[in-house]
Every structure is written in C-alpha cells, then in structure tokens.
C-alpha cells in the first residue's frame, strides 16, 4: 500500500497535470478564437473594399441577397448584415431563395434560419428541377438551362419586391474559373464581372465576394456552423468543365502558392494595346508621333517576376495590409 506521503505526492502531481492541461486547452481555445476573429475581419474588409471599389451599394438601395443554402451565399448575407450596421449609408436587405423543388431539398431550413436572424425574406417556389431533368438528356450538363431559368425568375422577383440591386455569392475563385472556362472553351478573354446590368437593362447585379478566396469561405462556414444545403442538381455533376478548371486551379495553388492571387490581379490590370482586339484598341490608325507613349514597349522592361509590392494598383489581401476602404465600411 502507498504511504500517506506517496498518496499526497500523487494527488499533487495529478492536480498539477490537470491545471497544465486546462491551461493548454485555454490557450488553444484563445488561439482559435483569435484566428476566427481575424478571419471575420478579413472577410468584412474584403467585401467592404469590393463594395467601395465598384460602387456596388448606394444610399437607399434595397439589396436582394440571393440565398441558395450554400456556404457562399450564407457568408455573403452574414457579412452584408455586419457591414450594414456600420455603413456610412442606409440600405435595406431582403434574402430571397428559389426553391427549385429538387428531391430531398429541406424547405424548412432557410425560413427557420432567416426567421431566427430576423431578416426579411421571400421564398419563391418554382419547379425548375422537373423542367431541367425533362429537357436535358441524362449525363448532359444541366447548368446552362438551370441558370437561365433561375436568372429569369430572380429578375422577376427582384422587380416584384422593388429591389434595386441583386447580390450573388460568387467569389474570387469563381471569377477566375469563369475566365479560364471562356479562355479554354469559348475562345474569349471574358470573366465574371463584379457588377453588371442585366440583359434586359432593368437590374444591377453585384458580387460582393469578388475579392474573397474560397478557402476562407469554407472555414468561415465551419466557424459559423451555417445550415448548409447541398445542391443535388448540378453539384453532383463531376464531369463538368467547371470542375475540371477548379481542379486545375487547386493544383496550381498547391504547386505554386500565390499564383491564383497573381492571376486575379491580372484581371484588374488589362492593357488593350498589348492584346489583339481592334474593338478595344485602334491598331489600324496607330502611327509614330515622335512622343513617348505610356503603354508602349516600356511594358516589356518590367521584371517578369517582380512582386505585387512593386506594382501599382495591385490588390493585396494580407492580414497586415491596410484596407483601401473608408473606415466606415
């Protein structure tokens, strides 16, 4: 049997071990909380910067936030609500979901979530799923038809609700992916703009997540524990060209960290005189004038691997970099 001294020593060691373990857990929890807070601040800064850079939201706007039930649209709504609290202007937010009657779609999840948030919302019920599956052959891509149907319905709903802006949850990687899809399969230098006017000329569409990386949205969804609803219509089509492009981009980022950010910055620094579109630059009437030309061959004098820090007008999103957005946003 253990002596009284041995018993006391064992008890003290156990107590000290418990205190040490509790201290380690507390430090880990504090670190996680710090990183989560830093992530939220970064997302708010990037969304605020995009809104300011492209004048996405103006005083008196009624913004229709399209909520699909995916991580991106949840994050967009969450961040816009936070920014509205400190924005220098007044604007309204109404969340809209299009229930396309996909099998297994839980119709109660979004209404319950939005009611709990206290956000005005509208659920539009339209059975586009049956239309798409009836018209498109099995194994074929459904995205194009589904997108056209969804777009037309959302435009109509925006008009009925009196919304002046339609906010979509596309992020930086979506925009880059679209650029490569058009480049590889469409033969066009065309991307996904942060702000556009609809085909009918009646609606302004904005993408507040334009500067946000998808990995940050994945982590933010985990932190916030959003009630994610998977898409069983297009999300399960692994043979889509978009999925191929996404895998290519992920491979690039793994092999060459920072490459995606560099390519995204390139979309903001277009030099039409060094491309080949005569509609963007008047090559036919280009003449030597004897005067220096700002976009001339000097462009080739730059270091090909110069860093973003040495280049003007390059968007950078390090945690330590100052925001270009007014403090109020």
N, C-alpha and C positions, 0 to 999 in steps of 0.2 A: 504494500500500500504506500501511496505517496505521503510524505510528511507534510505538516502544515506549511512549512516554508516552501516546499515544492509546489503545493497547491496554490499558494498565494502568487508565486512567480508565474505559474501557468496562467492564472487569471489575469495578471497584469499584462502579460505578453498578448493574450487574446484580445484584451481591451485596446491595447496599443495598435494591434493589427487592424481591428475594426475601425478605429479612428483614422488610420492611414488609408484604408480602403475607401472610407466615406469621403475623406479629403480628395482622393484621386478621382472619385466619381463626381464630386462637386466641381473640380477643376475641368473635367471633361464636359460636364453639362454647361459650364460657363463658356467654354470654348465653342461648343456647338451653338449656343445662343448668340455668341458674338458673330460667328460666321453667318448665321441665319439673318441677323440684323444687317450685316454688311451686304448680303445678297439682296435683301429688300431695298436697301438704299440705292444700290447699283441699278436695279431694275427701274425704280422710280426716277432716277436721274436720267437713264437712257430713254425712257418713254417721254419724260418731260422735255428732253432735248429734241427728240423727233417731232413732238408737237410744236415746239417753238421754231425749229428749223424750217418746217414745211407749212406753218400756219394752219395746222390741222383743225384746231378747235378755236372758235371765236366767241365773243361775248353774245349771250342769248341763244347759242346753239342748243338744239335738242339732239343728243347723240344716241343713235340706235346701236347698242352693243350686241353684235350677233354672237349668241352663246350656243355652242354645239354640244357642250358637255365634255369637251376635250381639255387638256391641260392648258393650251394656248389661250383659248377664249376665257377660261376661268381666271387665268393670271391677268389678262387684259382688263377684265371687269374689276378685279380686285385692285389693281394699280390705278386705274382711272378714278375709282371711288376715293382712294387715298389722295390722289393729286387734286381732285375737286375740292377737298377740304381746305387746301392752302393755295389754290389757284388765284391769280390776280383778276380773274373774270368769273362771272356766273354762267353756268351752263347746266343743262339737265341730262340725266342718263336714264334710258329705258332699256332693259335687257329683253332681247327677242330670241326665242328658239323656234326653229322649224322642225316639228315632229313629222318626219317623213314616213312614219309607220313601218319602220324596219322591224323585223321579227326580233323579239327579245328586248326591245327598247323600253326602259323603265319610265313610264310617263310621269311618275310622281317625284322623281329625284330633283329635277330642276325647279319645279314650283315650290317644293319644300325648302330647298336651299335658298332660293331668292326671297321667299316669304320670311325666312329666318334673318336674312340680311336686311330686310326692309326696303328692297329695291323694287321700283315699279317694273312690271314685266308683262310680256304678252307671249302666249304660246300659240303658234299658228299650226293647225293640223291639216296636212296635205299629204295624201298617199302617193308621193312620187316614187316610192320604192316599187310599187306594183307596175308603174309605167316603165321604169328603167329596166326591170327584170323581164318585162314582156317584150320590149322593143330590142334590147341588146342581147345578142346571142351569148350562150353560156361560154365563159372563157374569154370573152372580149372585154375591153376596158369600158367601164361604166362611167368614168369620171366626167367625160365631156358632156353627155346628156344630163347627168345628175346636176352638174354645175350650172348648166343653162336653165334648167327648171328651177333650181334653188334660187338663182340670181333673180329671175323674173318675179318669183313670189316675194322675195325680200324687198325688192324695189317697190312692189305694190304695197306691202305692209308699211314701209317707211313713209309713203305718201299718206296712207290712211292714218298713221299715228302723228303726222305732222313733223317728222324728223328732218333735220337739216343736214345731218352727217350720218353716214353708215360706217361703223368701225368693225373691221375684220381683224382676226387674230393671227395673220401671217407674220412670221418673224424673219430675222436676218437670213437664216439658212434656207427658208422657203424662197426668199427673193433670189438668193444665189442659185438655188436649184432650178428655178424658173429660167434664169438667164442661160444656164447650161442646156436645159431642155430645148430652148429656142435656138441656141447655137448649134447643138449637135443634130437635132431632128427637124428644125424649122428653117435653118439657114438664115437666121436673123440675129442681129445684136439687139435683143429686146429682153427686158426683165419684167419685174413686178414693181410698179411704182409705189411710193409711199402715199401718194394722193392722186386721185384721178376723178374725172367726171364720167358718169355712166354713159352707155351708148345712146341712151335717149336724151341725154343732156339735162336730165331733171334731178340727178342726185350726185352728191360728192361722197366718194368712198375714201376712207382713210385707213392707214395701217400703223397704229401707234407703237407696235412692237418691232418696227423696222430695224432698230439698232440692237435688238436683243438676241443673244445666242440661244439656240435650242437647249443645250445642256443646262443653262441657268433656269430655263422654264421647267425642265424635268425636275430639278432639285427643288424649285420653289413649290411645285405641285405636291411634292413629298412633305415639305415643311408645313404647308397649309392644309394638307390632307383633303384636297378637293375631291368631291364625289365623282370621279372620272367615269364617263360612259363611253365604252369602246364603240367605234364605228364598224359595223359588220358588213357594210356595203362595199366601200372602196378600200377600207383599211386592210382588208384581208387579201387583196389582190397583189401578191408579192411580185408578180411579173411585170408590174407597171414600170414604164420608163422612168418615172419619178423615183421609184425605189432604187433603180439601178444608179441613177445620178446621186442619190443620197448615200449609197454605199461607197461610191467613188469619192465623194467629199469626205466621208468619215476616214477612208483610207489615207487620203491626202493629209488630213489633220493629224492622224496618228504618226505618219512618217515625217511630216514637216509642220510641226506646231506653229500656228500663226498664219499659215498660208490662206485660210479662209478669210481672216480679217483683212489681209493684204488685198485679196481679190474683191472683197466687198468695198474697200476703199477705192479701188479702181473704178467702180460704178459711179463714184462721185467726182471723178477727175477725167472726164472724157475730152479728147482732143480731136474734133471732127476733121481738122486739116491733115491729120495723120491716119485717117481711115480712108474709105473709098466710096462714100455715099455722096454723089453730086447734089443731092437734095439738101444735105446739111452743110456742104461747103462748095463754093463756086470755083471748082478747079478749072473750068473752061475759060474763065476770064482772069485767071491768075497771071500776073505779069511782074517782072522785076521792076521795082520802083527806085532802087538805089537807097532805100531806107531800111533800117533794121525791122524785122518782122518778129513779133513776140513769140509766135508759135512756129517759127522756122526750125532749121536744123539744130538749133541750140538744144532742142529737146533731147537729142542724142548725146549731148555732152554730160548728162547726168550719170552718176554712178548707177549701174543697173541693179545693184544690191543695196542701194542706200536705204537707210531705215526711215520709218514713218516720221521719226522725230525731226528729220532734216527736211521734210516736205511740208509745204503749206497746205492748208485746207484738207488735211487727212484726219478722219475720225478715229479717235483712240479712246478705249474704254478701260484703262487701268484703274484700280481702286483708288490710287493716289492722285490721279489726274483731276484737275478742276473741271467742273461742269461748265459748258458754254451756255447753259440755260439760265435765265433770270432766276434768282434765288427763290422767288415766289412760287415757281413751278417745281 
